[in-house]
Amino acid sequence: MADDDHGVSAGAIIVAFLGGATLGAVAALLLAPQPGSETREQLRGYARRTEEQMRDFAEKAGETFDKTVVKSRDFVKSKKSVLGEAFETGREAMRRERKRFTSETSE
């Protein structure tokens, strides 16, 4: 996940939002004029939904992490290949120049 200008990740923002929404719902229920049994049942419902949302979020975050790892590996592999080719080209050029230099000095 990418960081914004303040170093706060999108995941942290989502968790903060869900936490704030849950706390707001709990406060509203506790202050509402209804029987305690109804309030407890509503709180259980909010807790279940929040748990489901957090599991979905964690699953999506895991998938995103896995995709990022695969892309990073591919990127490193491609750059490693390019660097290997450049190194080999340089090595071959050095061999040619060494051969040319030794042939010039022996003449």
Helices and strands as residue ranges (DSSP letters): H 10-31, H 36-105
